[in-house]
Amino acid sequence: MVRTILAIVVIALSGYSLITQTFELLPYYMFILGAFILVSGFVELQKDRKGFWGYMNIVISLFIFIFYIPYFL
């Protein structure tokens, strides 16, 4: 449910940015995308598929959060 909501918000923000050619919402888009990838990683780990992609999703989301923190401060 949370993944679906985050996916819809990411698609809506990226579509808006693509149509209007304004990129002021890019930090918010990247933050929500990081949250989506983080939730996807946790879902993969909870399904007892403790493989490479669950951990990789968490690492990628942390990478996104670390590099987009200066845009929010």
C-alpha positions in Angstrom: 0.0 0.0 0.0 2.8 2.4 0.9 4.8 1.4 -2.1 1.8 2.1 -4.4 1.3 5.6 -2.9 5.0 6.5 -3.1 5.1 5.2 -6.7 2.1 7.3 -7.7 3.6 10.4 -6.1 7.0 9.8 -7.8 5.3 9.3 -11.2 3.2 12.4 -10.7 6.1 14.7 -9.7 8.3 13.4 -12.5 5.5 13.8 -15.1 4.9 17.4 -13.8 8.6 18.2 -14.1 8.8 16.7 -17.5 5.8 18.5 -18.9 6.5 22.0 -17.4 10.3 21.8 -17.7 10.7 23.2 -14.2 13.0 21.4 -11.9 12.4 23.1 -8.5 10.7 20.0 -7.2 13.6 17.7 -8.0 14.9 17.4 -4.4 11.4 16.4 -3.2 11.1 14.0 -6.1 14.5 12.4 -5.1 13.5 12.2 -1.4 10.3 10.4 -2.2 12.1 8.2 -4.7 14.6 7.3 -1.9 11.7 6.5 0.4 10.2 4.3 -2.2 13.4 2.4 -2.8 13.9 2.0 1.0 10.4 0.6 1.5 11.0 -1.8 -1.5 14.2 -3.0 0.1 12.5 -3.6 3.4 9.7 -5.5 1.7 12.2 -7.7 -0.1 13.9 -8.5 3.2 10.6 -9.3 4.9 9.7 -11.8 2.2 12.6 -13.9 3.4 14.4 -13.3 0.2 17.5 -12.0 1.9 19.4 -11.7 -1.3 21.4 -9.1 -2.9 18.6 -6.7 -4.1 17.0 -6.1 -0.7 20.3 -4.9 0.7 21.1 -3.1 -2.5 17.8 -1.1 -2.4 18.6 0.0 1.2 22.1 1.1 0.3 20.9 3.0 -2.8 18.2 4.8 -0.8 20.7 5.8 1.9 23.0 7.1 -0.9 20.1 9.3 -2.2 19.3 10.6 1.3 22.9 11.5 2.0 23.4 13.4 -1.2 20.1 15.3 -1.2 20.2 16.4 2.5 22.0 19.7 1.6 19.1 20.7 -0.6 16.7 20.6 2.4 18.9 22.5 4.8 
